[in-house]
Amino acid sequence: MRLRTPRVGAPALFIPAARAGPAVAAAGSTRTTTAATDGHAGTRRALQEAVRAGVPGVTATAKDAHGTWSTTAGTGDVRTGAPRSAADRYRVGSITKTFVSTVLLQLEAEGRISLDDSVERWLPGVVHGHGHDGRHVTVRQLLNHTSGIYDYTADEDFGRTYFLADGFLRHRYDTLTPRDLVAVAMRHRPDFAPGTSWNYSNTNYVLAGMVIQKVTGHSYATEIGRRIIGPLHLRATSLPGTRVTVPRPSGRAYSKLARTATGPTYDVTTLNPSLASSAGEMISDSADLDRFYGALLRGRLLPPGQLKEMKATVKIDGAPDIRYGLGLMDTRLSCGVHVWGHDGGIHGSTSSAVTTADGRHSLAFNFNGDWTGDHGAVIEKEFC
């Protein structure tokens, strides 16, 4: 899921197909820890093609049996011309969701919650209004987007205020609470009855973060830090809360802040990520994301039963090669390989992080522009 969208109200899961944009020189650097780099040549070309399509700059890191490989292209700052770095930290948007789901599955393994508990049990009175009823929605349905709960980012007023230029430039530093975000969703009717269909909704994961706090007495950020970031030594990964800056090293982030891919480009690097909350506030880098997804799929973070639950997927209408689990997507590539992971986007930043089923081959990358660039082509070239 991606919080940013050039079309207010559009679902925000899938990386769009590449669209034409202004050409940018594909200058960059490549770093490897082994001599076996030829296997990544196609990946490098796909990243450079994204820059030619208009993405200001890209950074990527892959990890496999041959070692760790990183590459960059384009620029990290269009004003100074400074390049991107393989160590860049960036906003990862909805990749946050896999971390949130992992914590809830750990709590299930500890016997502190059942995924079949109703949302009402943990958040009484929160999911209520215009046909929403938390008594009939389970925690599992939040995590696999079968709850039917309306996506607050699809609200037209919210979109104008936080995604289009006039609103964003006035409101980029607003602080929003999780209850504020849920209240936006509750002004609309549900998309469907719980469990009867699938639709990507950021509201689901705002609620999931609230459930974590109710179960543990601590914020979802504290629990992610204690249970995942600390044990895996993810030193570039953080949940900023209301902090508006991105820790260094990092580049700038750019957006059209419009419904189209044309028009002026804005520097949107600084913003208050509380508008994303537990649906997408996290900051990380490519190496940390590789480490996280590799560890997750190898069973280092969840017992076998909970990992199996996370990988129990539901179909997505209109996307026959993608199925959605509990905060985890299963994508079947053209060559038959399956990769597991998530993508994410927030203003000026779109990212993907995937790994093979055994967790042994991982790729994470980021575009610092949110209006163009083909993520699927990059993943295809890395794994096929």
C-alpha positions, 0 to 999 in steps of 0.5 A, a space after each residue: 500500500 502506498 499512502 501517496 497517490 496522484 489521484 485523490 481517493 485512489 487505492 494505494 497498494 500497487 506501484 503504477 506502470 512507468 509513465 513518461 517523464 523528463 529525462 534525467 542523467 543516470 549517473 550513479 555509483 555501484 558498490 559490491 562486497 563480492 566480484 559476482 555482480 553480473 547477476 544484477 546487471 539487469 537490475 541496474 539497467 531497470 533502475 537507470 530506466 526509472 531515472 530516464 523516466 523522470 525519477 530524480 534518483 534511486 538507491 537499491 541493495 540486494 543480498 544473496 548467496 554471493 554477498 551484498 550488492 548496492 547501486 544508485 543512479 540519478 540525484 539525491 538533491 536536484 538543487 545541488 546535484 548531490 548523488 544518492 547514497 547506498 546508505 540513504 535513509 528514506 520514508 518507507 510508507 506502507 512497508 511499515 505494515 509488515 512490522 505492525 503485523 509481525 508484532 501482532 502475530 508475536 502477541 498471538 504466539 504469546 497467547 495475549 490476543 487472538 487474531 479472531 478477536 473482534 476489533 470491538 473487544 480491544 477498541 470498544 466504540 472506535 469502529 462505529 458509524 455509517 454502517 461500520 461495526 467493530 463487533 463484526 470485524 476481526 483483527 485478522 481482517 484488519 491485517 489482510 484488508 478484508 474488513 471492509 473498513 473505509 480507507 481514510 486516505 480515499 476521503 476527498 477532503 483529506 486528499 485535498 488537505 494532505 496530498 494536493 499542493 495547496 493543502 499540503 503546503 499549508 498542512 504538511 506539519 499538522 499533527 494527527 492522532 490515530 483517532 483523528 484518522 479513524 474518524 475520517 473513515 467513520 464518516 463513510 460507509 464501509 466498502 463491503 461487509 466484513 470478510 466478503 471481499 478485499 480492498 486496501 485500507 490504511 485505516 485497517 493498520 491505524 486500528 492495528 497499531 491502536 490494538 497493539 497499544 491496548 494489548 501491551 500498554 505500549 505504543 506500536 513504535 515501542 513494541 516494534 523497537 523492542 521486538 524487531 528493530 533492536 533484536 535485528 540491529 536495524 540501526 537505520 530504522 526508526 518510527 519518527 512519530 511527529 518528527 518532520 525530518 529524515 535522519 542522515 544520510 538521506 537525500 531529498 524527496 520530490 512530488 508533483 502534489 497533483 492528480 497528474 504526473 505533469 506540472 511543477 515538482 515540489 520538495 516534500 522531504 519534511 513533513 509530519 508523518 503522523 498522517 500515516 501513523 502505523 499505516 506508514 510512518 517508518 523510516 529505514 534504508 535498503 540494507 535494513 529492509 533486506 535484513 528484516 524480510 530475510 529474517 522474517 521469511 527464515 522464521 527468526 521473528 515468528 514461530 512456524 504457526 504464526 509465519 504460516 498464518 502470515 503467509 495465508 493469502 487472499 486474492 486481489 481482484 484485478 491482480 492475478 499475480 499478487 495475493 495478500 497475506 497478513 501485512 505481506 504480499 506474495 507476488 508471482 513473477 513472469 519466470 514463476 519465482 514467488 517473492 514475498 514483501 511489501 511496497 510503500 509510498 508516502 509523499 516523494 518516496 516510493 519503495 519496494 522490499 521483497 525476498 524469496 520464500 526461503 529468505 535467502 535472496 532479498 532486494 530493497 530499493 527506493 525512488 525519491 519521486 512519487 509520480 513515475 518509475 516501474 517498480 515491477 520491472 526492477 523486481 523482475 530483473 533481479 529475480 528472473 
